[in-house]
């Protein structure tokens, strides 16, 4: 720091800075958190996650069919 520079002011972080996202909004706004890359490995992981969740829903009798668009 030279004589003419001001020290950086410390920023305060409060709970009102937190933004709660609903549904698929977090994935759309921040995809790297959920899909780190677009190579085949993370995409296959997402596919298996969808299939696994669908099977669990069917086994729990919440759904009786799986429809993929």
BAPA-142940 format. One record per atom (N, C-alpha, C, O, CB): residue number from 1; atom name; x, y, z. Coordinates in Angstrom, 1 decimal. Glycine has a CB too. Layout:
nr, atom, px, py, pz
NUM, CA, X, Y, Z
...
//
This chain:
nr, atom, px, py, pz
1, N, 0.8, -1.2, 0.0
1, CA, 0.0, 0.0, 0.0
1, C, 0.9, 1.2, 0.0
1, O, 1.8, 1.4, 0.8
1, CB, -1.0, 0.0, 1.2
2, N, 0.6, 2.1, -0.9
2, CA, 1.4, 3.4, -1.0
2, C, 0.7, 4.4, -0.1
2, O, -0.4, 4.1, 0.5
2, CB, 1.5, 3.9, -2.4
3, N, 1.3, 5.5, 0.1
3, CA, 0.7, 6.5, 1.0
3, C, -0.6, 7.0, 0.5
3, O, -1.5, 7.4, 1.3
3, CB, 1.7, 7.7, 1.1
4, N, -0.8, 7.1, -0.8
4, CA, -2.0, 7.7, -1.4
4, C, -3.2, 6.7, -1.5
4, O, -4.3, 7.1, -1.8
4, CB, -1.7, 8.2, -2.8
5, N, -3.0, 5.4, -1.3
5, CA, -4.1, 4.4, -1.4
5, C, -4.9, 4.3, -0.1
5, O, -4.3, 4.4, 1.0
5, CB, -3.5, 3.1, -1.8
6, N, -6.2, 4.2, -0.2
6, CA, -7.0, 4.0, 1.0
6, C, -7.1, 2.5, 1.2
6, O, -7.1, 1.7, 0.3
6, CB, -8.4, 4.6, 0.8
7, N, -7.2, 2.1, 2.5
7, CA, -7.3, 0.7, 2.8
7, C, -8.7, 0.2, 2.3
7, O, -9.7, 1.0, 2.3
7, CB, -7.1, 0.4, 4.3
8, N, -8.8, -1.0, 1.9
8, CA, -10.1, -1.6, 1.5
8, C, -11.0, -1.6, 2.6
8, O, -10.7, -2.0, 3.7
8, CB, -9.9, -3.0, 0.8
9, N, -12.3, -1.2, 2.3
9, CA, -13.3, -1.3, 3.4
9, C, -13.8, -2.7, 3.5
9, O, -14.0, -3.4, 2.4
9, CB, -14.5, -0.3, 3.1
10, N, -14.1, -3.2, 4.6
10, CA, -14.5, -4.5, 4.9
10, C, -16.0, -4.6, 4.5
10, O, -16.8, -3.8, 5.1
10, CB, -14.3, -5.0, 6.3
11, N, -16.4, -5.5, 3.7
11, CA, -17.8, -5.7, 3.4
11, C, -18.5, -6.6, 4.4
11, O, -17.9, -7.6, 4.8
11, CB, -18.0, -6.3, 1.9
12, N, -19.7, -6.2, 4.8
12, CA, -20.5, -6.9, 5.8
12, C, -21.5, -7.8, 5.0
12, O, -22.2, -7.4, 4.1
12, CB, -21.2, -6.0, 6.8
13, N, -21.6, -9.0, 5.5
13, CA, -22.5, -10.0, 4.8
13, C, -23.6, -10.3, 5.8
13, O, -23.3, -10.8, 6.9
13, CB, -21.7, -11.3, 4.4
14, N, -24.8, -10.1, 5.4
14, CA, -26.0, -10.3, 6.3
14, C, -26.9, -11.3, 5.7
14, O, -26.8, -11.7, 4.5
14, CB, -26.7, -9.0, 6.6
15, N, -27.9, -11.8, 6.4
15, CA, -28.8, -12.8, 5.9
15, C, -29.7, -12.3, 4.8
15, O, -30.1, -13.1, 3.9
15, CB, -29.7, -13.3, 7.0
16, N, -29.9, -11.0, 4.7
16, CA, -30.7, -10.5, 3.5
16, C, -29.9, -10.6, 2.2
16, O, -30.5, -10.4, 1.1
16, CB, -31.0, -9.0, 3.8
17, N, -28.6, -10.9, 2.2
17, CA, -27.8, -11.1, 1.0
17, C, -28.1, -12.5, 0.4
17, O, -27.8, -12.7, -0.7
17, CB, -26.4, -10.9, 1.3
18, N, -28.7, -13.4, 1.2
18, CA, -28.9, -14.8, 0.8
18, C, -30.2, -14.8, -0.1
18, O, -31.2, -14.3, 0.3
18, CB, -29.0, -15.7, 2.0
19, N, -30.1, -15.4, -1.2
19, CA, -31.2, -15.5, -2.1
19, C, -31.6, -17.0, -2.2
19, O, -30.8, -17.8, -2.6
19, CB, -30.8, -15.0, -3.6
20, N, -32.8, -17.3, -1.9
20, CA, -33.3, -18.7, -1.9
20, C, -34.0, -18.9, -3.2
20, O, -34.9, -18.2, -3.6
20, CB, -34.3, -18.9, -0.7
21, N, -33.5, -19.9, -3.9
21, CA, -34.0, -20.2, -5.3
21, C, -34.9, -21.5, -5.2
21, O, -34.6, -22.4, -4.4
21, CB, -32.9, -20.4, -6.3
22, N, -36.0, -21.5, -5.9
22, CA, -36.9, -22.6, -5.9
22, C, -36.9, -23.4, -7.1
22, O, -36.5, -22.9, -8.2
22, CB, -38.3, -22.1, -5.6
23, N, -37.3, -24.7, -7.1
23, CA, -37.4, -25.5, -8.2
23, C, -36.1, -25.7, -9.0
23, O, -35.0, -26.0, -8.4
23, CB, -38.4, -25.0, -9.2
24, N, -36.1, -25.5, -10.3
24, CA, -34.9, -25.7, -11.1
24, C, -34.2, -24.4, -11.3
24, O, -33.2, -24.3, -12.0
24, CB, -35.3, -26.2, -12.5
25, N, -34.7, -23.3, -10.7
25, CA, -34.0, -22.0, -10.8
25, C, -32.6, -22.0, -10.4
25, O, -31.7, -21.4, -11.0
25, CB, -34.8, -21.0, -10.0
26, N, -32.2, -22.7, -9.3
26, CA, -30.8, -22.7, -8.9
26, C, -29.9, -23.4, -10.0
26, O, -28.8, -22.9, -10.2
26, CB, -30.6, -23.5, -7.6
27, N, -30.4, -24.4, -10.6
27, CA, -29.6, -25.1, -11.6
27, C, -29.4, -24.2, -12.8
27, O, -28.4, -24.2, -13.5
27, CB, -30.3, -26.5, -12.0
28, N, -30.5, -23.5, -13.2
28, CA, -30.4, -22.6, -14.4
28, C, -29.5, -21.4, -14.1
28, O, -28.8, -21.0, -15.0
28, CB, -31.8, -22.1, -14.7
29, N, -29.5, -20.9, -12.9
29, CA, -28.7, -19.7, -12.6
29, C, -27.3, -20.1, -12.3
29, O, -26.4, -19.3, -12.7
29, CB, -29.3, -19.0, -11.4
30, N, -27.0, -21.2, -11.7
30, CA, -25.6, -21.6, -11.4
30, C, -25.3, -23.1, -11.8
30, O, -25.1, -23.9, -10.9
30, CB, -25.4, -21.4, -9.9
31, N, -25.3, -23.4, -13.1
31, CA, -25.1, -24.8, -13.5
31, C, -23.8, -25.4, -13.1
31, O, -23.8, -26.6, -12.8
31, CB, -25.3, -24.8, -14.9
32, N, -22.7, -24.6, -13.0
32, CA, -21.4, -25.3, -12.6
32, C, -21.5, -25.9, -11.2
32, O, -20.7, -26.8, -10.9
32, CB, -20.3, -24.3, -12.7
33, N, -22.4, -25.5, -10.4
33, CA, -22.5, -26.1, -9.0
33, C, -23.0, -27.5, -9.1
33, O, -22.6, -28.4, -8.4
33, CB, -23.4, -25.2, -8.1
34, N, -23.9, -27.7, -10.1
34, CA, -24.5, -29.0, -10.2
34, C, -23.9, -29.9, -11.3
34, O, -23.9, -31.1, -11.2
34, CB, -26.0, -28.8, -10.5
35, N, -23.4, -29.3, -12.4
35, CA, -22.8, -30.0, -13.5
35, C, -21.5, -29.4, -13.7
35, O, -21.4, -28.3, -14.4
35, CB, -23.7, -30.0, -14.8
36, N, -20.4, -29.9, -13.2
36, CA, -19.1, -29.3, -13.3
36, C, -18.5, -29.1, -14.7
36, O, -17.7, -28.3, -14.9
36, CB, -18.1, -30.0, -12.4
37, N, -18.9, -30.0, -15.6
37, CA, -18.5, -29.9, -17.0
37, C, -19.5, -30.6, -17.9
37, O, -20.4, -31.2, -17.4
37, CB, -17.1, -30.6, -17.1
38, N, -19.3, -30.4, -19.2
38, CA, -20.2, -31.0, -20.1
38, C, -19.6, -32.2, -20.8
38, O, -20.1, -32.6, -21.8
38, CB, -20.6, -30.0, -21.2
39, N, -18.6, -32.8, -20.1
39, CA, -18.1, -34.1, -20.7
39, C, -19.1, -35.2, -20.4
39, O, -20.1, -34.9, -19.7
39, CB, -16.7, -34.4, -20.1
40, N, -18.9, -36.4, -20.9
40, CA, -19.9, -37.4, -20.7
40, C, -20.1, -37.9, -19.3
40, O, -21.1, -38.3, -18.9
40, CB, -19.5, -38.6, -21.6
41, N, -19.0, -37.9, -18.5
41, CA, -19.1, -38.4, -17.1
41, C, -20.2, -37.7, -16.3
41, O, -21.0, -38.4, -15.7
41, CB, -17.8, -38.4, -16.4
42, N, -20.1, -36.4, -16.1
42, CA, -21.2, -35.7, -15.3
42, C, -22.5, -35.8, -15.9
42, O, -23.5, -35.9, -15.2
42, CB, -20.8, -34.2, -15.2
43, N, -22.6, -35.8, -17.3
43, CA, -23.9, -36.0, -17.9
43, C, -24.5, -37.3, -17.7
43, O, -25.7, -37.5, -17.5
43, CB, -23.8, -35.7, -19.4
44, N, -23.7, -38.4, -17.7
44, CA, -24.2, -39.7, -17.4
44, C, -24.6, -39.8, -15.9
44, O, -25.6, -40.5, -15.6
44, CB, -23.1, -40.8, -17.7
45, N, -23.9, -39.1, -15.0
45, CA, -24.2, -39.1, -13.6
45, C, -25.6, -38.5, -13.5
45, O, -26.4, -39.0, -12.7
45, CB, -23.2, -38.3, -12.8
46, N, -25.9, -37.4, -14.1
46, CA, -27.2, -36.7, -14.1
46, C, -28.3, -37.7, -14.6
46, O, -29.4, -37.7, -14.0
46, CB, -27.2, -35.4, -14.8
47, N, -28.0, -38.3, -15.7
47, CA, -29.0, -39.3, -16.2
47, C, -29.3, -40.4, -15.2
47, O, -30.5, -40.7, -15.0
47, CB, -28.5, -39.9, -17.6
48, N, -28.3, -41.0, -14.6
48, CA, -28.5, -42.0, -13.7
48, C, -29.2, -41.5, -12.4
48, O, -30.0, -42.2, -11.8
48, CB, -27.2, -42.7, -13.3
49, N, -29.0, -40.3, -12.1
49, CA, -29.7, -39.7, -10.9
49, C, -31.2, -39.5, -11.2
49, O, -32.0, -39.8, -10.4
49, CB, -29.1, -38.3, -10.6
50, N, -31.5, -39.1, -12.4
50, CA, -32.9, -39.0, -12.8
50, C, -33.6, -40.4, -12.8
50, O, -34.7, -40.6, -12.3
50, CB, -33.1, -38.4, -14.2
51, N, -32.9, -41.4, -13.4
51, CA, -33.5, -42.7, -13.4
51, C, -33.6, -43.3, -12.0
51, O, -34.6, -43.9, -11.7
51, CB, -32.6, -43.7, -14.3
52, N, -32.6, -43.1, -11.2
52, CA, -32.6, -43.6, -9.8
52, C, -33.8, -43.0, -9.0
52, O, -34.5, -43.7, -8.3
52, CB, -31.3, -43.4, -9.1
53, N, -33.9, -41.7, -9.1
53, CA, -35.0, -41.0, -8.4
53, C, -36.4, -41.5, -8.9
53, O, -37.3, -41.7, -8.1
53, CB, -34.9, -39.5, -8.6
54, N, -36.5, -41.7, -10.2
54, CA, -37.8, -42.2, -10.8
54, C, -38.1, -43.6, -10.3
54, O, -39.3, -43.9, -10.0
54, CB, -37.7, -42.2, -12.3
55, N, -37.1, -44.4, -10.2
55, CA, -37.3, -45.8, -9.7
55, C, -37.8, -45.7, -8.2
55, O, -38.7, -46.4, -7.8
55, CB, -36.1, -46.6, -9.8
56, N, -37.1, -44.9, -7.4
56, CA, -37.5, -44.7, -6.0
56, C, -39.0, -44.2, -5.9
56, O, -39.7, -44.7, -5.0
56, CB, -36.6, -43.8, -5.3
57, N, -39.3, -43.3, -6.7
57, CA, -40.7, -42.8, -6.7
57, C, -41.7, -43.9, -7.1
57, O, -42.8, -44.0, -6.4
57, CB, -40.9, -41.6, -7.7
58, N, -41.4, -44.7, -8.0
58, CA, -42.2, -45.8, -8.4
58, C, -42.3, -46.9, -7.3
58, O, -43.4, -47.4, -7.0
58, CB, -41.8, -46.5, -9.7
59, N, -41.2, -47.2, -6.7
59, CA, -41.2, -48.2, -5.6
59, C, -42.0, -47.7, -4.4
59, O, -42.6, -48.5, -3.7
59, CB, -39.8, -48.5, -5.2
60, N, -42.0, -46.4, -4.2
60, CA, -42.7, -45.8, -3.0
60, C, -44.2, -45.6, -3.4
60, O, -44.9, -45.1, -2.6
60, CB, -42.1, -44.5, -2.6
61, N, -44.6, -46.0, -4.6
61, CA, -46.0, -45.9, -5.0
61, C, -46.5, -44.5, -5.2
61, O, -47.7, -44.2, -5.2
61, CB, -46.9, -46.6, -4.1
62, N, -45.5, -43.6, -5.4
62, CA, -45.9, -42.2, -5.7
62, C, -46.2, -42.0, -7.2
62, O, -47.0, -41.2, -7.6
62, CB, -44.8, -41.2, -5.3
63, N, -45.5, -42.8, -8.0
63, CA, -45.7, -42.8, -9.5
63, C, -45.8, -44.2, -10.0
63, O, -45.2, -45.1, -9.4
63, CB, -44.5, -42.0, -10.2
64, N, -46.4, -44.3, -11.2
64, CA, -46.5, -45.7, -11.7
64, C, -46.0, -45.7, -13.2
64, O, -46.0, -46.8, -13.8
64, CB, -47.9, -46.2, -11.7
65, N, -45.4, -44.6, -13.6
65, CA, -44.8, -44.6, -15.0
65, C, -43.7, -43.5, -15.0
65, O, -43.8, -42.5, -14.2
65, CB, -45.8, -44.4, -16.1
66, N, -42.8, -43.7, -15.9
66, CA, -41.7, -42.7, -16.1
66, C, -41.8, -42.2, -17.5
66, O, -41.8, -43.0, -18.4
66, CB, -40.3, -43.3, -15.8
67, N, -41.9, -40.9, -17.7
67, CA, -42.0, -40.3, -19.0
67, C, -40.8, -39.4, -19.2
67, O, -40.6, -38.4, -18.4
67, CB, -43.4, -39.5, -19.2
68, N, -40.0, -39.6, -20.2
68, CA, -38.9, -38.8, -20.5
68, C, -39.2, -38.0, -21.8
68, O, -39.5, -38.6, -22.8
68, CB, -37.6, -39.6, -20.7
69, N, -39.1, -36.7, -21.7
69, CA, -39.5, -35.8, -22.9
69, C, -38.4, -35.9, -24.0
69, O, -38.6, -35.3, -25.0
69, CB, -39.6, -34.4, -22.5
//
